[in-house]
């Protein structure tokens, strides 16, 4: 398992998250991404991390340092998939 940090600007302010791959909200073996759902200041963030094929890993994938964050202004916006902002991000080993 690995820990990552990322920083990005959304809703006019900076956000920083420390994320642990043992605490993923979604990580299926047949998808090239995984993600965490995090709430902060009433906003909801879906923080995606891209994966790449790796035959040596137990599930056939390795995490990269690239990702995408989908930002929702409120939990209701998240529930109804009303995306407010989207940003490409870099994740750094924590």
C-alpha positions as CSV (number, residue, x, y, z in Angstrom):
1,X,0.0,0.0,0.0
2,X,1.1,3.6,-0.6
3,X,0.3,7.0,0.7
4,X,0.0,10.0,-1.6
5,X,-0.5,13.8,-1.1
6,X,-2.0,16.2,-3.6
7,X,-2.7,19.9,-3.7
8,X,-5.1,21.7,-6.0
9,X,-7.2,24.9,-6.2
10,X,-11.0,24.6,-6.4
11,X,-13.8,26.9,-5.4
12,X,-11.3,29.8,-5.2
13,X,-9.2,28.2,-2.5
14,X,-6.4,25.6,-2.0
15,X,-7.0,22.1,-0.9
16,X,-4.5,19.5,0.3
17,X,-5.2,15.8,0.8
18,X,-3.2,12.9,2.1
19,X,-4.5,9.7,0.7
20,X,-3.8,6.0,1.4
21,X,-4.3,3.3,-1.2
22,X,-5.6,0.9,1.5
23,X,-8.5,3.3,1.9
24,X,-9.7,3.6,-1.7
25,X,-13.4,4.2,-2.3
26,X,-13.2,2.3,-5.6
27,X,-10.5,0.1,-7.1
28,X,-11.6,-2.6,-9.6
29,X,-9.1,-4.9,-11.3
30,X,-10.6,-4.3,-14.7
31,X,-10.3,-0.5,-14.6
32,X,-7.2,1.7,-15.2
33,X,-8.1,4.1,-12.4
34,X,-9.1,4.1,-8.7
35,X,-10.5,6.8,-6.5
36,X,-11.1,8.3,-3.1
37,X,-14.2,10.3,-2.1
38,X,-13.4,13.1,0.3
39,X,-15.4,15.9,1.9
40,X,-14.0,19.2,3.0
41,X,-15.7,22.5,3.8
42,X,-19.1,21.1,2.5
43,X,-17.6,20.2,-0.9
44,X,-17.2,16.7,-2.2
45,X,-14.1,15.6,-4.1
46,X,-13.6,12.5,-6.2
47,X,-9.9,12.1,-6.4
48,X,-8.9,9.7,-9.2
49,X,-5.5,8.1,-9.5
50,X,-4.5,6.4,-12.8
51,X,-3.1,2.9,-12.9
52,X,-0.8,1.3,-15.4
53,X,-0.4,-2.4,-16.2
54,X,2.2,-4.2,-14.2
55,X,2.5,-8.0,-14.5
56,X,4.6,-8.2,-11.3
57,X,1.9,-6.8,-9.0
58,X,-0.6,-9.1,-7.4
59,X,-3.6,-7.5,-9.3
60,X,-1.8,-6.6,-12.5
61,X,-1.7,-2.8,-11.9
62,X,0.5,-0.2,-10.4
63,X,-0.5,3.3,-9.3
64,X,0.9,6.3,-11.2
65,X,1.5,9.8,-9.9
66,X,-1.1,11.3,-12.3
67,X,-4.8,11.8,-11.6
68,X,-7.9,13.9,-11.9
69,X,-10.1,15.5,-9.3
70,X,-13.8,16.0,-9.8
71,X,-15.1,18.8,-7.6
72,X,-18.8,19.1,-6.4
73,X,-20.0,22.2,-4.6
74,X,-22.3,20.2,-2.2
75,X,-23.1,16.7,-1.3
76,X,-26.4,17.1,-3.3
77,X,-24.4,18.1,-6.4
78,X,-22.3,15.0,-5.9
79,X,-25.4,12.8,-5.5
80,X,-26.9,14.1,-8.7
81,X,-23.6,14.3,-10.5
82,X,-23.6,18.1,-11.0
83,X,-19.9,18.5,-11.5
84,X,-18.6,22.0,-10.6
85,X,-14.9,21.8,-11.5
86,X,-12.5,19.3,-12.8
87,X,-8.7,19.5,-12.5
88,X,-5.7,17.3,-13.6
89,X,-3.5,16.7,-10.6
90,X,-0.2,15.2,-9.7
91,X,0.1,12.9,-6.6
92,X,3.3,12.7,-4.6
93,X,4.4,9.9,-2.4
94,X,3.8,10.9,1.2
